[in-house]
Amino acid sequence: MTGEPARVYYSAMTSDTDRIRKRLAELRSEHRDLDEIITRITEQGPYDRLQIQRLKKRKLMLKDQITHIESMLLPDIIA
C-alpha cells in the first residue's frame, strides 16, 4: 500500500492535465472560429468597424489565454 498515495496523486495530476488540455482545445477552436468570422465579415463589403474591433479584441484575449495555458503545460527548461 505504500504506492497508493503516489498513484492517487498521479491520477489527480493526470486528470488536471486532461482538463487543462481540453480547455486549451476549446480556446483554440473559439480562436479559429473568430478568425473565420472576422474574415467573412470583412470580405462582405461594408462592415461595422466597432464589431470587428470587439471581435479582434476577443481573439487577442483568447490568444493570451492559450499562450498562458501552453506555458503551464510545458516543463521549465533550465538553460
N, C-alpha and C positions, 0 to 999 in steps of 0.2 A: 504493500500500500504506500510505499514511500514515493512512488512515481505519480500518485493520484493528484496532488496539488499542482504539479507541473503540467499534467495533462489537462486539468481544468483551466489553468492559466493559458496554455497554448490554444485551447478551444475558444476561450473568450477573445484572445488576441486575433485568432483567425476569423471569428465572427465579426469583430470590429473592422478588420481589414476588408472583409467581403462587403460589409455595409458601406464603407468608405468608397470602395471601387464601384459599387452600384450607384452611389450618389455622383461620383465622377462621370460615369457614363450618362446619367440623366442630364448633368450640366453640359456635357459635350453635345448631346443631342439638341438641347434647347439653344445652345450657341449656334449650331449648324442651321437649325430652323430659322433663327433670327437672321442669319446671313442670307438665307434664301428669300425671306420675306422682304428684307431691305433691297435686295437686288430686283425682285419682282416689282416692288412699288416704284423704284427709281426708273425702271425701264418703261413703265406705262405712260410716261409723259408727265404732265403737271402733277406735283405731289406736295403734300403738307410737310414743309421743312421741319416744323416742330415735332411732328410724328416721327420723322426719320431720325432727328436728333435724340429723341427719347429711346427709340429702338437701339440706336448705336450706343447710347449710354448704358442701357441694359446689357447689351452684348459685351461691352467692355467690363462691366461688373462681373458678368459670368466668367470672362476670361481670367480675371483676377482670382476668382474663387477656384477655378480649375488649376491655375498655377499654384495656388496655396495648397490645395489637396495633393497635387502631384509632388510637391516638395515634402509633404508629410509622408508619402508612401516611399520615397526614395531614401535609402540609407545615407547617412552622412559619410562623406569621403574625406578622410584626413590626408591632406597633401603633405 
